[in-house]
Amino acid sequence: MSTELIARTGRVQSWIDDPTSRLPVSCTVFVIEDSMEGPEGIEGIEAQLTPEGYKGFLQGNCAKYLWRWRDEGGIEDLRKCKWYLDRLISSVDEGD
């Protein structure tokens, strides 16, 4: 699993560089390792859905992040879209 962080806005990055500073309340830190993997994350969602349902879930999230990236999340939303798209491609490659 990659230890790459998805979201690092300027304010969050400054907090990562100096964790003794205050993290602004309005910031959201989206860390793949903590929130997406494992039985309470993406694997749990996959386990609850049929293979086609899971692919639809991945596709829907790609569409959501691609749709809103200019107005809301910027590059972070494009990275999230890529994250879901990579999983969709893997799912299709595996023939699930």
Long-range contacts (C-beta under 8 A, 24 or more apart in sequence): 1-32, 1-33, 1-37, 2-32, 3-33, 4-32, 5-29, 5-30, 5-31, 5-32, 6-30, 6-31, 6-32, 6-76, 6-79, 6-80, 6-83, 7-73, 7-76, 7-79, 8-76, 9-76, 30-76, 30-80, 32-83, 36-83, 42-87, 51-91, 51-96, 54-91, 54-96, 55-88, 55-91, 55-92, 55-96, 58-84, 58-85, 58-87, 58-88, 58-91, 59-84, 59-88, 62-88
